[in-house]
Amino acid sequence: MADDKEREHSEIAVAELHKKIKEAFEVFDHEMNNTVDVREIGTIVRSLGCCPREGELHDLIAEVEEEEPTGYVRFEKFLPVMTSVLLERRYRPIPEDILLRAFEVLDPLKRGFLSKEELIKYMTEEGEPFSQEEMEEMLSAAIDPESNTIHYRDYVTMMVIDEN
């Protein structure tokens, strides 16, 4: 009896995931033909609460693209892959405390902020560098225009995705 209840519950959960995935996909299905431009896959995946790294996103795209890449991804191919990503809770966002610690490492004087110049240097010269477009997007959201600094506690709070 309990197994039947659990199976029914998981079938409902999967059906709800399918609905969410379809809704996210349809936003970018401009031709209404169950396909999206491959360049939109990252946006769709992120809109579903996932935060893959660039390399992980490329792997995911390789999995959902046709054998002969057309530049488009079909919903029938995207749905099962994205369903398993969500069920396995892959590409979860980084927790707030870890993000905060990362910023604190960049702020050895514990000022609570970084200058715009410091932020640009770290984001373009260290680790997986930001593209020009990513940098501009981050700066527009993160930098306080009056002081030209990022108060990273406020930024981290704004950045964190609500898990509920």
C-alpha positions as CSV (number, residue, x, y, z in Angstrom):
1,M,0.0,0.0,0.0
2,A,2.7,2.5,1.0
3,D,4.6,1.7,-2.2
4,D,1.6,2.5,-4.3
5,K,1.2,5.8,-2.4
6,E,4.9,6.6,-3.0
7,R,4.8,5.7,-6.7
8,E,1.7,7.9,-7.1
9,H,3.4,10.8,-5.2
10,S,6.5,10.5,-7.4
11,E,4.5,10.4,-10.6
12,I,2.7,13.6,-9.5
13,A,6.1,15.2,-8.8
14,V,7.5,14.2,-12.2
15,A,4.3,15.5,-13.9
16,E,4.8,18.8,-12.1
17,L,8.4,18.9,-13.2
18,H,7.4,18.2,-16.8
19,K,4.9,21.1,-16.7
20,K,7.6,23.5,-15.3
21,I,10.1,22.4,-18.0
22,K,7.5,22.7,-20.8
23,E,6.5,26.2,-19.6
24,A,10.2,27.3,-19.4
25,F,10.9,25.8,-22.9
26,E,7.8,27.4,-24.5
27,V,8.9,30.9,-23.5
28,F,11.8,30.5,-26.1
29,D,9.9,28.4,-28.6
30,H,9.2,31.4,-30.9
31,E,8.1,29.3,-33.8
32,M,5.7,27.2,-31.6
33,N,7.2,24.0,-33.2
34,N,8.7,22.4,-30.0
35,T,12.2,23.7,-30.8
36,V,14.4,26.4,-29.3
37,D,17.7,28.0,-30.4
38,V,20.5,26.1,-28.7
39,R,21.8,29.4,-27.4
40,E,18.7,29.7,-25.2
41,I,19.3,26.4,-23.4
42,G,21.5,28.1,-20.6
43,T,18.7,30.6,-20.0
44,I,16.1,27.9,-19.8
45,V,18.2,25.7,-17.5
46,R,18.9,28.7,-15.2
47,S,15.2,29.7,-15.2
48,L,14.5,26.3,-13.7
49,G,16.7,27.1,-10.7
50,C,19.9,25.4,-11.9
51,C,23.3,27.0,-11.9
52,P,25.6,24.9,-14.2
53,R,29.2,26.0,-14.8
54,E,30.0,26.8,-18.5
55,G,31.6,23.3,-19.0
56,E,28.6,21.6,-17.4
57,L,26.3,23.6,-19.7
58,H,28.3,22.6,-22.8
59,D,28.0,18.9,-21.7
60,L,24.2,19.3,-21.2
61,I,23.9,20.9,-24.6
62,A,25.9,18.1,-26.2
63,E,23.4,15.7,-24.6
64,V,20.3,17.4,-26.0
65,E,21.5,18.5,-29.4
66,E,20.9,16.4,-32.5
67,E,23.6,14.2,-33.8
68,E,24.0,16.6,-36.7
69,P,23.8,19.9,-34.9
70,T,21.1,22.2,-36.4
71,G,21.4,25.1,-33.9
72,Y,18.1,24.0,-32.4
73,V,17.0,21.7,-29.6
74,R,13.8,19.7,-29.7
75,F,11.6,19.5,-26.7
76,E,11.4,15.7,-26.9
77,K,15.1,15.5,-26.4
78,F,15.3,18.2,-23.8
79,L,12.5,17.0,-21.5
80,P,14.0,13.6,-20.3
81,V,17.5,15.2,-19.8
82,M,16.2,18.2,-17.9
83,T,13.8,16.0,-15.8
84,S,16.7,13.9,-14.6
85,V,18.8,17.0,-13.9
86,L,16.0,18.4,-11.7
87,L,15.3,15.0,-10.0
88,E,19.0,14.5,-9.2
89,R,19.2,18.1,-8.0
90,R,22.2,18.7,-10.2
91,Y,23.7,22.2,-10.7
92,R,22.4,23.5,-7.4
93,P,23.1,27.2,-6.6
94,I,26.0,27.8,-4.2
95,P,24.8,28.5,-0.6
96,E,24.9,32.1,0.7
97,D,27.5,31.4,3.4
98,I,30.0,30.0,0.8
99,L,29.4,32.9,-1.6
100,L,30.0,35.3,1.3
101,R,33.2,33.6,2.3
102,A,34.5,33.8,-1.3
103,F,34.0,37.6,-1.3
104,E,35.6,37.8,2.2
105,V,38.7,36.1,0.8
106,L,39.0,38.9,-1.8
107,D,38.6,41.5,1.0
108,P,41.6,40.8,3.4
109,L,41.1,44.1,5.1
110,K,37.5,43.1,6.0
111,R,36.0,46.4,4.7
112,G,32.8,44.7,3.6
113,F,33.1,46.0,0.1
114,L,35.3,45.8,-3.0
115,S,36.0,48.6,-5.5
116,K,34.7,48.3,-9.0
117,E,38.3,48.0,-10.2
118,E,39.1,45.1,-7.8
119,L,36.0,43.3,-8.8
120,I,36.8,43.6,-12.5
121,K,40.4,42.4,-11.9
122,Y,39.2,39.3,-9.9
123,M,36.4,38.4,-12.3
124,T,38.5,38.7,-15.5
125,E,41.9,37.6,-14.4
126,E,41.3,34.8,-11.9
127,G,39.6,31.3,-12.2
128,E,37.0,30.9,-15.0
129,P,37.1,34.5,-16.4
130,F,33.9,36.4,-17.1
131,S,33.1,37.5,-20.6
132,Q,32.7,41.2,-21.3
133,E,28.9,40.8,-21.4
134,E,28.9,38.8,-18.1
135,M,31.1,41.4,-16.5
136,E,28.8,44.3,-17.5
137,E,25.7,42.4,-16.4
138,M,27.3,41.7,-12.9
139,L,28.5,45.3,-12.6
140,S,25.1,46.8,-13.4
141,A,23.5,44.7,-10.6
142,A,26.3,44.7,-8.1
143,I,28.0,48.1,-8.1
144,D,26.6,51.0,-6.0
145,P,26.8,53.9,-8.4
146,E,27.4,56.5,-5.7
147,S,30.5,54.8,-4.1
148,N,31.5,52.8,-7.2
149,T,31.9,49.7,-4.9
150,I,30.2,46.4,-4.3
151,H,28.9,45.9,-0.8
152,Y,29.1,42.1,-1.1
153,R,26.8,41.1,1.8
154,D,23.9,42.9,0.1
155,Y,24.9,41.6,-3.3
156,V,25.1,38.0,-2.0
157,T,21.7,38.3,-0.3
158,M,20.2,39.6,-3.6
159,M,22.0,36.9,-5.7
160,V,20.9,33.8,-3.7
161,I,18.1,31.9,-5.2
162,D,15.2,31.1,-2.8
163,E,15.2,27.3,-2.6
164,N,11.5,27.1,-1.7
